[in-house]
Amino acid sequence: MADGEVKRAVYGKARELGVNLVRTCSADAWEERPVQDPEFWPRNIWPWASRVVVLGMPLFAPMMATAPSMVYQELYDTSNRVLDDIAYLLSNYVTTLGYRAMYFPRDCYFNINVLEDDPRAAFSHVLAAYYAGMGTIGDSHNLVTTQFGPRLRIVSILTDAPIEPDPMLEHDLCIHCEKCLRSCPVRAFTHALQQGQDVYDMDAIACTKYHEELVGAHHWPCGICAAVCPVGEDVRRYQMEPMVTPEGIAHCQRFGS
């Protein structure tokens, strides 16, 4: 199978499995455009992995608009489960083509409490998606996409299949409207203090501690910074009428927790 045929086959299979967005970057991108320390670079963990295939699926805006609520928690949990299932199946499919493949689960931490000691993930799907041109990194540190703004979940597959990397996006999708900064319940975001920094400074520990409170209230994660973002084709569909009423939000937050 020629290289171009491998890419068409893998992308076609991903869409057949239900993925909305699929893009690929070189595993060398971490070294070529360093954002993280070398211990996070994929090839320093799995030397054989030359490509990272990134899969994205939406978090439905009318459900996210109720966050934090059990409605959003169920959406978050379901999307995570579906993405991991698809990543497993697609990794298996790539191996049937004769290549090495594995997937990195979309969260991969024991519980929210452990993030107080170190809020960093072992693998950044946001960074992988950025390198693959799925979107750009917004002020809120979320990936922002044309289709869904930051309202999506992402998972990544590492492989040595000869899939041509997709180009990175040249224009910034974040419109710097400050809605995420103003809407954060714990004021985790502040204007960047470091000259040349493109995103807000973020107090990850404050964010984590708030999530611990939400776990105790039986509805998490927060998701407000992503829910209020005006970027995305998904929210433009609701411009002619309210996505959800204030009373509806209160209703969803009152019940089920």
C-alpha atoms as an extended CHARMM CRD file, in Angstrom:
* protein
*
       257  EXT
         1         1  MET       CA              0.0000000000        0.0000000000        0.0000000000  PROA      1               0.0000000000
         2         2  ALA       CA              1.4350000000        3.3750000000       -1.0570000000  PROA      2               0.0000000000
         3         3  ASP       CA              1.9440000000        6.0900000000        1.5650000000  PROA      3               0.0000000000
         4         4  GLY       CA             -1.0040000000        8.1590000000        0.3330000000  PROA      4               0.0000000000
         5         5  GLU       CA             -3.2170000000        5.0900000000        0.3920000000  PROA      5               0.0000000000
         6         6  VAL       CA             -2.2570000000        4.4130000000        4.0190000000  PROA      6               0.0000000000
         7         7  LYS       CA             -3.3640000000        7.9140000000        5.0230000000  PROA      7               0.0000000000
         8         8  ARG       CA             -6.6590000000        7.6120000000        3.1200000000  PROA      8               0.0000000000
         9         9  ALA       CA             -7.3060000000        4.2020000000        4.6660000000  PROA      9               0.0000000000
        10        10  VAL       CA             -6.5720000000        5.3540000000        8.2360000000  PROA      10              0.0000000000
        11        11  TYR       CA             -8.5690000000        8.5710000000        7.9110000000  PROA      11              0.0000000000
        12        12  GLY       CA            -11.4370000000        6.7270000000        6.2650000000  PROA      12              0.0000000000
        13        13  LYS       CA            -11.4950000000        4.1650000000        9.0670000000  PROA      13              0.0000000000
        14        14  ALA       CA            -11.4280000000        6.9290000000       11.6950000000  PROA      14              0.0000000000
        15        15  ARG       CA            -14.4690000000        8.5890000000       10.1430000000  PROA      15              0.0000000000
        16        16  GLU       CA            -16.2030000000        5.2440000000        9.7770000000  PROA      16              0.0000000000
        17        17  LEU       CA            -15.7280000000        4.7570000000       13.5290000000  PROA      17              0.0000000000
        18        18  GLY       CA            -17.4220000000        8.0990000000       14.1740000000  PROA      18              0.0000000000
        19        19  VAL       CA            -14.6000000000       10.6320000000       14.5210000000  PROA      19              0.0000000000
        20        20  ASN       CA            -15.3750000000       14.1920000000       13.3980000000  PROA      20              0.0000000000
        21        21  LEU       CA            -11.8120000000       15.5040000000       13.1420000000  PROA      21              0.0000000000
        22        22  VAL       CA             -8.6440000000       13.6010000000       12.2400000000  PROA      22              0.0000000000
        23        23  ARG       CA             -5.2050000000       15.1090000000       11.6400000000  PROA      23              0.0000000000
        24        24  THR       CA             -1.5860000000       13.9480000000       11.7920000000  PROA      24              0.0000000000
        25        25  CYS       CA              1.6860000000       15.5080000000       12.8920000000  PROA      25              0.0000000000
        26        26  SER       CA              5.2680000000       14.3120000000       12.9490000000  PROA      26              0.0000000000
        27        27  ALA       CA              6.5200000000       13.0820000000       16.3080000000  PROA      27              0.0000000000
        28        28  ASP       CA              9.5340000000       15.3290000000       15.6570000000  PROA      28              0.0000000000
        29        29  ALA       CA              7.3240000000       18.4220000000       16.0550000000  PROA      29              0.0000000000
        30        30  TRP       CA              7.8730000000       18.3590000000       19.8380000000  PROA      30              0.0000000000
        31        31  GLU       CA             11.6010000000       18.8320000000       19.2560000000  PROA      31              0.0000000000
        32        32  GLU       CA             11.3020000000       21.1720000000       16.2680000000  PROA      32              0.0000000000
        33        33  ARG       CA              8.8390000000       23.5260000000       18.0440000000  PROA      33              0.0000000000
        34        34  PRO       CA              9.6030000000       22.8510000000       21.7130000000  PROA      34              0.0000000000
        35        35  VAL       CA              6.9470000000       23.8050000000       24.2370000000  PROA      35              0.0000000000
        36        36  GLN       CA              7.4710000000       20.9970000000       26.7580000000  PROA      36              0.0000000000
        37        37  ASP       CA             10.5760000000       19.5230000000       28.3570000000  PROA      37              0.0000000000
        38        38  PRO       CA             12.2410000000       16.6380000000       26.4640000000  PROA      38              0.0000000000
        39        39  GLU       CA             10.8050000000       14.0280000000       28.8530000000  PROA      39              0.0000000000
        40        40  PHE       CA              7.3830000000       14.7250000000       27.2690000000  PROA      40              0.0000000000
        41        41  TRP       CA              8.5340000000       14.3070000000       23.6660000000  PROA      41              0.0000000000
        42        42  PRO       CA              6.9090000000       11.1610000000       22.1980000000  PROA      42              0.0000000000
        43        43  ARG       CA             10.0860000000        9.7850000000       20.6310000000  PROA      43              0.0000000000
        44        44  ASN       CA             11.8800000000        9.9600000000       23.9740000000  PROA      44              0.0000000000
        45        45  ILE       CA              9.2460000000        7.5610000000       25.2940000000  PROA      45              0.0000000000
        46        46  TRP       CA              8.5190000000        5.4300000000       22.2210000000  PROA      46              0.0000000000
        47        47  PRO       CA             11.4880000000        5.8110000000       19.8130000000  PROA      47              0.0000000000
        48        48  TRP       CA              9.7420000000        3.9220000000       16.9970000000  PROA      48              0.0000000000
        49        49  ALA       CA              6.7820000000        6.3260000000       16.8430000000  PROA      49              0.0000000000
        50        50  SER       CA              7.2600000000        8.7380000000       13.9310000000  PROA      50              0.0000000000
        51        51  ARG       CA              3.6690000000        9.9980000000       13.5930000000  PROA      51              0.0000000000
        52        52  VAL       CA              0.8920000000       11.1020000000       15.9270000000  PROA      52              0.0000000000
        53        53  VAL       CA             -2.6630000000       10.7750000000       14.6020000000  PROA      53              0.0000000000
        54        54  VAL       CA             -5.0550000000       13.0270000000       16.5270000000  PROA      54              0.0000000000
        55        55  LEU       CA             -8.7960000000       12.3470000000       16.7650000000  PROA      55              0.0000000000
        56        56  GLY       CA            -11.3970000000       14.8860000000       17.8810000000  PROA      56              0.0000000000
        57        57  MET       CA            -15.0880000000       14.6690000000       18.7610000000  PROA      57              0.0000000000
        58        58  PRO       CA            -17.4520000000       17.4350000000       19.9210000000  PROA      58              0.0000000000
        59        59  LEU       CA            -18.8200000000       18.2760000000       23.3090000000  PROA      59              0.0000000000
        60        60  PHE       CA            -22.3330000000       19.4500000000       22.4320000000  PROA      60              0.0000000000
        61        61  ALA       CA            -22.6670000000       23.1650000000       23.1840000000  PROA      61              0.0000000000
        62        62  PRO       CA            -26.2260000000       23.0810000000       24.6660000000  PROA      62              0.0000000000
        63        63  MET       CA            -25.0990000000       20.4630000000       27.1860000000  PROA      63              0.0000000000
        64        64  MET       CA            -21.8640000000       22.2940000000       28.0210000000  PROA      64              0.0000000000
        65        65  ALA       CA            -23.8670000000       25.4700000000       28.6150000000  PROA      65              0.0000000000
        66        66  THR       CA            -25.2870000000       23.8690000000       31.7900000000  PROA      66              0.0000000000
        67        67  ALA       CA            -21.8300000000       23.2920000000       33.3100000000  PROA      67              0.0000000000
        68        68  PRO       CA            -21.0910000000       22.4080000000       36.0170000000  PROA      68              0.0000000000
        69        69  SER       CA            -23.9120000000       19.8740000000       36.0450000000  PROA      69              0.0000000000
        70        70  MET       CA            -24.5070000000       16.1370000000       35.8230000000  PROA      70              0.0000000000
        71        71  VAL       CA            -25.6670000000       16.7570000000       32.2530000000  PROA      71              0.0000000000
        72        72  TYR       CA            -22.1900000000       17.9710000000       31.3450000000  PROA      72              0.0000000000
        73        73  GLN       CA            -20.4740000000       15.3220000000       33.4610000000  PROA      73              0.0000000000
        74        74  GLU       CA            -22.3100000000       12.5570000000       31.5990000000  PROA      74              0.0000000000
        75        75  LEU       CA            -21.3640000000       14.1780000000       28.2810000000  PROA      75              0.0000000000
        76        76  TYR       CA            -17.7220000000       14.4210000000       29.3420000000  PROA      76              0.0000000000
        77        77  ASP       CA            -17.5980000000       10.8200000000       30.5660000000  PROA      77              0.0000000000
        78        78  THR       CA            -19.3650000000        9.4730000000       27.4750000000  PROA      78              0.0000000000
        79        79  SER       CA            -17.1060000000       11.3300000000       25.0370000000  PROA      79              0.0000000000
        80        80  ASN       CA            -14.0310000000       10.0750000000       26.8880000000  PROA      80              0.0000000000
        81        81  ARG       CA            -15.2470000000        6.4910000000       26.7680000000  PROA      81              0.0000000000
        82        82  VAL       CA            -16.1820000000        6.6760000000       23.0910000000  PROA      82              0.0000000000
        83        83  LEU       CA            -12.8680000000        8.2830000000       22.1560000000  PROA      83              0.0000000000
        84        84  ASP       CA            -10.8280000000        5.6570000000       23.9720000000  PROA      84              0.0000000000
        85        85  ASP       CA            -12.8530000000        2.9070000000       22.3010000000  PROA      85              0.0000000000
        86        86  ILE       CA            -12.3160000000        4.4440000000       18.8630000000  PROA      86              0.0000000000
        87        87  ALA       CA             -8.6090000000        5.0040000000       19.5230000000  PROA      87              0.0000000000
        88        88  TYR       CA             -8.2500000000        1.3600000000       20.5210000000  PROA      88              0.0000000000
        89        89  LEU       CA            -10.0660000000        0.1470000000       17.4140000000  PROA      89              0.0000000000
        90        90  LEU       CA             -8.1700000000        2.4620000000       15.0820000000  PROA      90              0.0000000000
        91        91  SER       CA             -4.8160000000        1.5020000000       16.6250000000  PROA      91              0.0000000000
        92        92  ASN       CA             -5.7470000000       -2.1200000000       16.0620000000  PROA      92              0.0000000000
        93        93  TYR       CA             -6.7070000000       -1.3450000000       12.4600000000  PROA      93              0.0000000000
        94        94  VAL       CA             -3.3240000000        0.2970000000       11.8290000000  PROA      94              0.0000000000
        95        95  THR       CA             -1.5740000000       -2.8280000000       13.1180000000  PROA      95              0.0000000000
        96        96  THR       CA             -3.5520000000       -4.9390000000       10.6080000000  PROA      96              0.0000000000
        97        97  LEU       CA             -1.9670000000       -2.8020000000        7.8640000000  PROA      97              0.0000000000
        98        98  GLY       CA              1.4330000000       -3.9850000000        9.0820000000  PROA      98              0.0000000000
        99        99  TYR       CA              2.5170000000       -0.9820000000       11.1820000000  PROA      99              0.0000000000
       100       100  ARG       CA              3.1570000000       -0.3960000000       14.8550000000  PROA      100             0.0000000000
       101       101  ALA       CA              0.5450000000        1.5980000000       16.7400000000  PROA      101             0.0000000000
       102       102  MET       CA             -0.7550000000        2.3860000000       20.2100000000  PROA      102             0.0000000000
       103       103  TYR       CA             -2.9820000000        5.0620000000       21.6700000000  PROA      103             0.0000000000
       104       104  PHE       CA             -2.4870000000        7.3720000000       24.6000000000  PROA      104             0.0000000000
       105       105  PRO       CA             -5.6940000000        7.5580000000       26.6790000000  PROA      105             0.0000000000
       106       106  ARG       CA             -7.2980000000       10.9870000000       26.6510000000  PROA      106             0.0000000000
       107       107  ASP       CA             -6.8300000000       11.7620000000       30.3710000000  PROA      107             0.0000000000
       108       108  CYS       CA             -4.7280000000        9.0770000000       32.0590000000  PROA      108             0.0000000000
       109       109  TYR       CA             -4.6510000000       10.1790000000       35.6970000000  PROA      109             0.0000000000
       110       110  PHE       CA             -5.9980000000        8.3740000000       38.7650000000  PROA      110             0.0000000000
       111       111  ASN       CA             -8.2430000000       11.1470000000       40.0880000000  PROA      111             0.0000000000
       112       112  ILE       CA             -8.3850000000       14.9250000000       40.2680000000  PROA      112             0.0000000000
       113       113  ASN       CA             -6.5490000000       15.0170000000       43.6270000000  PROA      113             0.0000000000
       114       114  VAL       CA             -3.2550000000       13.7850000000       42.1940000000  PROA      114             0.0000000000
       115       115  LEU       CA             -3.0940000000       16.8470000000       39.9290000000  PROA      115             0.0000000000
       116       116  GLU       CA             -2.4870000000       19.0670000000       42.9600000000  PROA      116             0.0000000000
       117       117  ASP       CA              1.0240000000       17.6450000000       43.2330000000  PROA      117             0.0000000000
       118       118  ASP       CA              1.7150000000       17.9930000000       39.4940000000  PROA      118             0.0000000000
       119       119  PRO       CA             -1.0190000000       19.2690000000       37.1630000000  PROA      119             0.0000000000
       120       120  ARG       CA              0.8100000000       18.2110000000       34.0170000000  PROA      120             0.0000000000
       121       121  ALA       CA             -0.4210000000       15.2620000000       31.9370000000  PROA      121             0.0000000000
       122       122  ALA       CA              2.0120000000       12.6100000000       30.7200000000  PROA      122             0.0000000000
       123       123  PHE       CA              0.9470000000       13.4120000000       27.1610000000  PROA      123             0.0000000000
       124       124  SER       CA             -0.6650000000       16.6050000000       25.8530000000  PROA      124             0.0000000000
       125       125  HSD       CA             -3.3840000000       15.9020000000       23.2900000000  PROA      125             0.0000000000
       126       126  VAL       CA             -3.8900000000       19.6710000000       22.9870000000  PROA      126             0.0000000000
       127       127  LEU       CA             -0.2900000000       20.1090000000       21.8890000000  PROA      127             0.0000000000
       128       128  ALA       CA             -0.5160000000       17.1450000000       19.5070000000  PROA      128             0.0000000000
       129       129  ALA       CA             -3.6570000000       18.6280000000       17.9310000000  PROA      129             0.0000000000
       130       130  TYR       CA             -1.9340000000       22.0110000000       17.6490000000  PROA      130             0.0000000000
       131       131  TYR       CA              1.0540000000       20.4630000000       15.8690000000  PROA      131             0.0000000000
       132       132  ALA       CA             -1.3410000000       18.5540000000       13.5910000000  PROA      132             0.0000000000
       133       133  GLY       CA             -3.2240000000       21.6930000000       12.5750000000  PROA      133             0.0000000000
       134       134  MET       CA             -6.5340000000       20.7160000000       14.1700000000  PROA      134             0.0000000000
       135       135  GLY       CA             -6.6810000000       24.0970000000       15.8960000000  PROA      135             0.0000000000
       136       136  THR       CA             -4.6900000000       26.6900000000       17.8010000000  PROA      136             0.0000000000
       137       137  ILE       CA             -4.1580000000       27.1250000000       21.5230000000  PROA      137             0.0000000000
       138       138  GLY       CA             -6.4510000000       29.7840000000       22.9600000000  PROA      138             0.0000000000
       139       139  ASP       CA             -5.9780000000       32.1450000000       25.8770000000  PROA      139             0.0000000000
       140       140  SER       CA             -7.6780000000       29.5740000000       28.1290000000  PROA      140             0.0000000000
       141       141  HSD       CA             -4.9980000000       26.9580000000       27.2420000000  PROA      141             0.0000000000
       142       142  ASN       CA             -7.7000000000       24.9280000000       25.4470000000  PROA      142             0.0000000000
       143       143  LEU       CA             -7.4070000000       23.8940000000       21.8260000000  PROA      143             0.0000000000
       144       144  VAL       CA             -9.6740000000       26.1440000000       19.7290000000  PROA      144             0.0000000000
       145       145  THR       CA            -11.0530000000       24.7020000000       16.4890000000  PROA      145             0.0000000000
       146       146  THR       CA            -13.0270000000       26.1610000000       13.6050000000  PROA      146             0.0000000000
       147       147  GLN       CA            -15.7670000000       23.5610000000       13.9580000000  PROA      147             0.0000000000
       148       148  PHE       CA            -16.2940000000       23.3800000000       17.7250000000  PROA      148             0.0000000000
       149       149  GLY       CA            -14.2520000000       26.1600000000       19.2950000000  PROA      149             0.0000000000
       150       150  PRO       CA            -12.7690000000       24.5670000000       22.4470000000  PROA      150             0.0000000000
       151       151  ARG       CA            -15.7680000000       22.2660000000       22.9460000000  PROA      151             0.0000000000
       152       152  LEU       CA            -14.2120000000       18.9450000000       21.9940000000  PROA      152             0.0000000000
       153       153  ARG       CA            -12.3140000000       16.0110000000       23.4110000000  PROA      153             0.0000000000
       154       154  ILE       CA             -9.1330000000       14.6790000000       21.8470000000  PROA      154             0.0000000000
       155       155  VAL       CA             -7.1830000000       11.4310000000       21.8180000000  PROA      155             0.0000000000
       156       156  SER       CA             -3.9450000000       10.5150000000       20.0610000000  PROA      156             0.0000000000
       157       157  ILE       CA             -2.4990000000        7.4580000000       18.3110000000  PROA      157             0.0000000000
       158       158  LEU       CA              1.2520000000        6.9690000000       17.9890000000  PROA      158             0.0000000000
       159       159  THR       CA              2.4130000000        4.9580000000       15.0080000000  PROA      159             0.0000000000
       160       160  ASP       CA              5.2090000000        4.3700000000       12.5000000000  PROA      160             0.0000000000
       161       161  ALA       CA              2.7400000000        4.2730000000        9.5930000000  PROA      161             0.0000000000
       162       162  PRO       CA              3.9270000000        6.5440000000        6.7170000000  PROA      162             0.0000000000
       163       163  ILE       CA              1.1380000000        9.1190000000        7.0610000000  PROA      163             0.0000000000
       164       164  GLU       CA              1.9900000000       12.5250000000        5.6060000000  PROA      164             0.0000000000
       165       165  PRO       CA              1.6910000000       15.1750000000        8.3640000000  PROA      165             0.0000000000
       166       166  ASP       CA             -1.0040000000       17.8260000000        7.9410000000  PROA      166             0.0000000000
       167       167  PRO       CA              0.0050000000       21.5040000000        7.9710000000  PROA      167             0.0000000000
       168       168  MET       CA             -0.2940000000       23.5820000000       11.1180000000  PROA      168             0.0000000000
       169       169  LEU       CA             -2.7660000000       26.4530000000       11.0780000000  PROA      169             0.0000000000
       170       170  GLU       CA             -1.1820000000       29.7800000000       10.2220000000  PROA      170             0.0000000000
       171       171  HSD       CA             -3.8210000000       32.0470000000       11.8070000000  PROA      171             0.0000000000
       172       172  ASP       CA             -4.8540000000       32.2610000000       15.4530000000  PROA      172             0.0000000000
       173       173  LEU       CA             -8.4370000000       31.0850000000       16.0340000000  PROA      173             0.0000000000
       174       174  CYS       CA             -8.6670000000       32.6580000000       19.5050000000  PROA      174             0.0000000000
       175       175  ILE       CA            -10.2570000000       36.1230000000       19.2320000000  PROA      175             0.0000000000
       176       176  HSD       CA             -8.9580000000       37.2460000000       22.6680000000  PROA      176             0.0000000000
       177       177  CYS       CA            -12.4120000000       38.3570000000       23.8230000000  PROA      177             0.0000000000
       178       178  GLU       CA            -11.5970000000       37.7410000000       27.5250000000  PROA      178             0.0000000000
       179       179  LYS       CA            -14.8160000000       35.7800000000       28.1270000000  PROA      179             0.0000000000
       180       180  CYS       CA            -12.8850000000       32.8400000000       29.5670000000  PROA      180             0.0000000000
       181       181  LEU       CA            -10.8720000000       35.1760000000       31.8100000000  PROA      181             0.0000000000
       182       182  ARG       CA            -13.9730000000       36.9640000000       33.1350000000  PROA      182             0.0000000000
       183       183  SER       CA            -16.1270000000       33.8220000000       33.4910000000  PROA      183             0.0000000000
       184       184  CYS       CA            -13.7210000000       31.5950000000       35.4370000000  PROA      184             0.0000000000
       185       185  PRO       CA            -15.2930000000       30.9430000000       38.8860000000  PROA      185             0.0000000000
       186       186  VAL       CA            -11.9100000000       30.9660000000       40.6400000000  PROA      186             0.0000000000
       187       187  ARG       CA            -10.1710000000       33.6190000000       38.5090000000  PROA      187             0.0000000000
       188       188  ALA       CA             -7.5490000000       31.1170000000       37.4150000000  PROA      188             0.0000000000
       189       189  PHE       CA             -6.5780000000       33.2350000000       34.4030000000  PROA      189             0.0000000000
       190       190  THR       CA             -4.6480000000       36.4990000000       34.4260000000  PROA      190             0.0000000000
       191       191  HSD       CA             -3.1620000000       38.5330000000       31.6080000000  PROA      191             0.0000000000
       192       192  ALA       CA              0.2100000000       37.1650000000       30.5810000000  PROA      192             0.0000000000
       193       193  LEU       CA              3.0720000000       38.7650000000       32.4610000000  PROA      193             0.0000000000
       194       194  GLN       CA              5.8400000000       37.3390000000       30.2870000000  PROA      194             0.0000000000
       195       195  GLN       CA              6.5590000000       39.4080000000       27.1880000000  PROA      195             0.0000000000
       196       196  GLY       CA              5.7870000000       37.5520000000       23.9850000000  PROA      196             0.0000000000
       197       197  GLN       CA              3.5370000000       35.0040000000       25.7210000000  PROA      197             0.0000000000
       198       198  ASP       CA              0.4420000000       34.2530000000       23.6460000000  PROA      198             0.0000000000
       199       199  VAL       CA             -1.9420000000       32.8830000000       26.2930000000  PROA      199             0.0000000000
       200       200  TYR       CA             -3.1080000000       33.8780000000       29.7620000000  PROA      200             0.0000000000
       201       201  ASP       CA             -1.1550000000       32.8810000000       32.8040000000  PROA      201             0.0000000000
       202       202  MET       CA             -3.1070000000       30.0850000000       34.4830000000  PROA      202             0.0000000000
       203       203  ASP       CA             -3.1900000000       29.0380000000       38.1180000000  PROA      203             0.0000000000
       204       204  ALA       CA             -3.5690000000       25.3130000000       37.5020000000  PROA      204             0.0000000000
       205       205  ILE       CA             -3.6800000000       24.5300000000       41.2110000000  PROA      205             0.0000000000
       206       206  ALA       CA             -6.6190000000       26.8940000000       41.7900000000  PROA      206             0.0000000000
       207       207  CYS       CA             -8.4020000000       25.2260000000       38.8700000000  PROA      207             0.0000000000
       208       208  THR       CA             -7.6670000000       21.7720000000       40.2980000000  PROA      208             0.0000000000
       209       209  LYS       CA             -8.8910000000       22.6860000000       43.7880000000  PROA      209             0.0000000000
       210       210  TYR       CA            -12.1430000000       24.0180000000       42.3400000000  PROA      210             0.0000000000
       211       211  HSD       CA            -12.6180000000       20.7330000000       40.5100000000  PROA      211             0.0000000000
       212       212  GLU       CA            -12.1220000000       18.9190000000       43.8120000000  PROA      212             0.0000000000
       213       213  GLU       CA            -14.9920000000       20.9970000000       45.2150000000  PROA      213             0.0000000000
       214       214  LEU       CA            -17.1450000000       20.0350000000       42.2500000000  PROA      214             0.0000000000
       215       215  VAL       CA            -16.3290000000       16.3570000000       42.7780000000  PROA      215             0.0000000000
       216       216  GLY       CA            -17.6150000000       16.7680000000       46.3230000000  PROA      216             0.0000000000
       217       217  ALA       CA            -20.7640000000       18.3730000000       44.9270000000  PROA      217             0.0000000000
       218       218  HSD       CA            -21.1790000000       15.3870000000       42.5970000000  PROA      218             0.0000000000
       219       219  HSD       CA            -20.8690000000       17.2210000000       39.3210000000  PROA      219             0.0000000000
       220       220  TRP       CA            -17.6330000000       17.9280000000       37.5300000000  PROA      220             0.0000000000
       221       221  PRO       CA            -15.6280000000       19.0170000000       35.5240000000  PROA      221             0.0000000000
       222       222  CYS       CA            -16.1620000000       22.7740000000       35.3530000000  PROA      222             0.0000000000
       223       223  GLY       CA            -15.8700000000       23.4780000000       31.6100000000  PROA      223             0.0000000000
       224       224  ILE       CA            -17.0560000000       27.0810000000       31.8400000000  PROA      224             0.0000000000
       225       225  CYS       CA            -14.0220000000       28.5410000000       30.0390000000  PROA      225             0.0000000000
       226       226  ALA       CA            -14.8260000000       26.3430000000       27.0330000000  PROA      226             0.0000000000
       227       227  ALA       CA            -18.5980000000       26.7540000000       27.2780000000  PROA      227             0.0000000000
       228       228  VAL       CA            -18.5090000000       30.5630000000       27.0390000000  PROA      228             0.0000000000
       229       229  CYS       CA            -16.1200000000       30.7230000000       24.0840000000  PROA      229             0.0000000000
       230       230  PRO       CA            -17.8740000000       32.3470000000       21.0890000000  PROA      230             0.0000000000
       231       231  VAL       CA            -15.6180000000       30.7000000000       18.5020000000  PROA      231             0.0000000000
       232       232  GLY       CA            -16.9400000000       27.7150000000       16.5620000000  PROA      232             0.0000000000
       233       233  GLU       CA            -19.4760000000       26.7580000000       13.9370000000  PROA      233             0.0000000000
       234       234  ASP       CA            -21.3480000000       24.8000000000       16.6110000000  PROA      234             0.0000000000
       235       235  VAL       CA            -22.4210000000       27.8880000000       18.5920000000  PROA      235             0.0000000000
       236       236  ARG       CA            -23.2630000000       29.9430000000       15.5110000000  PROA      236             0.0000000000
       237       237  ARG       CA            -26.1830000000       27.5830000000       14.9090000000  PROA      237             0.0000000000
       238       238  TYR       CA            -27.8620000000       29.0020000000       18.0140000000  PROA      238             0.0000000000
       239       239  GLN       CA            -27.4940000000       32.7210000000       17.3270000000  PROA      239             0.0000000000
       240       240  MET       CA            -31.1910000000       33.2220000000       16.5540000000  PROA      240             0.0000000000
       241       241  GLU       CA            -32.4460000000       31.8570000000       19.8860000000  PROA      241             0.0000000000
       242       242  PRO       CA            -31.0830000000       31.0800000000       23.3610000000  PROA      242             0.0000000000
       243       243  MET       CA            -29.0530000000       27.8890000000       23.5400000000  PROA      243             0.0000000000
       244       244  VAL       CA            -30.4650000000       27.2550000000       27.0150000000  PROA      244             0.0000000000
       245       245  THR       CA            -32.4600000000       29.4810000000       29.3380000000  PROA      245             0.0000000000
       246       246  PRO       CA            -31.0310000000       30.7180000000       32.6470000000  PROA      246             0.0000000000
       247       247  GLU       CA            -33.8340000000       28.7870000000       34.3500000000  PROA      247             0.0000000000
       248       248  GLY       CA            -32.8270000000       25.6990000000       32.3640000000  PROA      248             0.0000000000
       249       249  ILE       CA            -29.2420000000       26.0060000000       33.5210000000  PROA      249             0.0000000000
       250       250  ALA       CA            -30.3680000000       26.2760000000       37.1400000000  PROA      250             0.0000000000
       251       251  HSD       CA            -32.6690000000       23.2960000000       36.6440000000  PROA      251             0.0000000000
       252       252  CYS       CA            -29.8890000000       21.0740000000       35.2660000000  PROA      252             0.0000000000
       253       253  GLN       CA            -27.5220000000       22.1260000000       38.0480000000  PROA      253             0.0000000000
       254       254  ARG       CA            -30.1340000000       21.5040000000       40.7640000000  PROA      254             0.0000000000
       255       255  PHE       CA            -31.0480000000       17.9250000000       39.8860000000  PROA      255             0.0000000000
       256       256  GLY       CA            -28.9680000000       14.7520000000       39.6340000000  PROA      256             0.0000000000
       257       257  SER       CA            -26.1200000000       15.7890000000       41.8950000000  PROA      257             0.0000000000
